[in-house]
Amino acid sequence: MSLKRILVVDDEKNVTIFLSELLKQWGYDPIVASDGEKALELLSQENFNLILLDVMMPCIDGLAVMNEIHRNKYKEPVIIISSVTDLSIAEKIMELGAKCYIPKPFDLEKFKTKIEKYIL
């Protein structure tokens, strides 16, 4: 049985390291993209069971990534993880199909529950 693959998209290296280690401990196979451009490249080539997406990133931000996911009708569920406090951005991303918005820093048990709820 293969591990469920989760695409972790965040430009903060310490965040991707932390999330990768955490997801491995929970039995998932995390794949990291350090920006929106790399995330879209990976999405066009591979399938994932879930996407964890930051909002504020250089070049292509989370909103632009969500626009592409929506436009290309990718099936992977998206959980937004971000420290963005502008709720209008979060609302736009939710309108584009994100399953939920989890503000950083987050409670690990609630985070795990959300992953289990939405992963394909």
Phi, psi and omega in degrees: 000128181275153179287149176285133185265131179238125176274119179257116183243109180199140181274352179269112185302319181296327178290315181293324177296312180301310182296320179299313180296317180298312181296322176298316178300326181275001175092020179253166178250094181279138174240130187256137170237126185275358177199171182296324180298313179295321179300314180294324176298313180296319180297328180284343185251335188224165176253145179230161178267343182193153175236128172256116192236124173281161181264305185274106179217153178289161179065273181251113182274178183298325178296316178295321177297315179298322176302316180292318178300315180295313183297321183271000178056041174295144185271343184297130175291148183239131171247125178275128174236117187201157174262008179296131180257355178282101185294339179293326176292315179300319179297317179299317181294320178296321178298331179277359172116003177298144182283322179197166180240121179245115180286142174275146348288155185238158176285125186296321180292319177294321178299312180299319179299318179296318178299312180299326180290320190256348184292139179281000000 
